[in-house]
Amino acid sequence: MKQWILAGALLVSPLLAQAMDSANTVAGTTARDQQEVLTWLQLQSSGQAASANRQSATPAERDRAYQRYLKSYTREIPEYLLDDNNGFSTDKK
């Protein structure tokens, strides 16, 4: 029984190593990934895959969205986001 387990482990180990190597690659770094992204962006901007159903918001939905937008200007910008050197920073002090 132990021999079967050992044999199975030896047969599967190259597949596991290959899977781990492919998991370490960073998405978007290969030419194929870049081309795929460009294809999706082209499809989106051309409207070729757009829905036949018109998508719109009701006047009440548009008004609520606009009110949320206006309300966002009532809050102060936190001090840690302001940086005199660069104008804007995300480093907390």
MODELLER restraints for C-alpha pairs under 7 A, 6 or more apart:
rsr = mdl.restraints
at = mdl.atoms
rsr.add(forms.Gaussian(group=physical.xy_distance, feature=features.Distance(at['CA:27:A'], at['CA:33:A']), mean=7.00, stdev=0.5))
rsr.add(forms.Gaussian(group=physical.xy_distance, feature=features.Distance(at['CA:28:A'], at['CA:34:A']), mean=5.73, stdev=0.5))
rsr.add(forms.Gaussian(group=physical.xy_distance, feature=features.Distance(at['CA:43:A'], at['CA:49:A']), mean=6.72, stdev=0.5))
rsr.add(forms.Gaussian(group=physical.xy_distance, feature=features.Distance(at['CA:80:A'], at['CA:90:A']), mean=6.87, stdev=0.5))
rsr.add(forms.Gaussian(group=physical.xy_distance, feature=features.Distance(at['CA:80:A'], at['CA:91:A']), mean=6.44, stdev=0.5))
rsr.add(forms.Gaussian(group=physical.xy_distance, feature=features.Distance(at['CA:80:A'], at['CA:92:A']), mean=4.90, stdev=0.5))
rsr.add(forms.Gaussian(group=physical.xy_distance, feature=features.Distance(at['CA:80:A'], at['CA:93:A']), mean=5.90, stdev=0.5))
rsr.add(forms.Gaussian(group=physical.xy_distance, feature=features.Distance(at['CA:81:A'], at['CA:88:A']), mean=5.96, stdev=0.5))
rsr.add(forms.Gaussian(group=physical.xy_distance, feature=features.Distance(at['CA:81:A'], at['CA:89:A']), mean=5.01, stdev=0.5))
rsr.add(forms.Gaussian(group=physical.xy_distance, feature=features.Distance(at['CA:81:A'], at['CA:90:A']), mean=5.21, stdev=0.5))
rsr.add(forms.Gaussian(group=physical.xy_distance, feature=features.Distance(at['CA:81:A'], at['CA:91:A']), mean=6.89, stdev=0.5))
rsr.add(forms.Gaussian(group=physical.xy_distance, feature=features.Distance(at['CA:82:A'], at['CA:88:A']), mean=5.11, stdev=0.5))
rsr.add(forms.Gaussian(group=physical.xy_distance, feature=features.Distance(at['CA:82:A'], at['CA:89:A']), mean=5.90, stdev=0.5))
rsr.add(forms.Gaussian(group=physical.xy_distance, feature=features.Distance(at['CA:83:A'], at['CA:89:A']), mean=5.58, stdev=0.5))
